[in-house]
Amino acid sequence: MGKKKITDQQIWQIVGLLKDQTEREIAELVGVSQKCVNTTKRNFQATSRVHNFGNCGRPPKLSDRDVSYIFRLVRKNPTTSYRQIAADFNSKFEEHKISRETVRRVLAKKGIESYSAVKKLLLTLSDRLKRYKWCKEKRNWTDKNWATKLIKIWIFIFFDDRNNEQKDNPIEKKSLILTFCDILWKKF
């Protein structure tokens, strides 16, 4: 048989009845064992507390200070790997060693999960120079210049003769271009 968990109300009833009645009578009134009454009485007299102590389970390996140190490492450099954080921690604190899984669990409790960075296209030096040159040329453009450029791009994409879908009706093509130009000129 295992221990039954008794409620706070039952514990306070036991403590209240200890002054007037014996342990056997209290056990019958409250509906618990005499051993439970005896243990509650002893705990209350020793500590002036009625709640059970939370001393079950293994004590935590890391103190709050250790957890804060790990958290600061991540805030300082968010791209650091779990393995690198564990190595930094182990080199600084000799008294206990931690693994990368411990670091992962600690950070997960703080709400920090790992993620994969989005792949970014690498620009060569010539690509960067072309972009810089293009931006420098267009630096002083007005809204009308940009509108003209957009019209040319739109015409190229939708009404190029190589595009077979719009090739058949040139009159319709011209009216669509004019409508689009009117809309853009009114905007700018």
Disulfide bonds with the S-S distance in Angstrom:
none
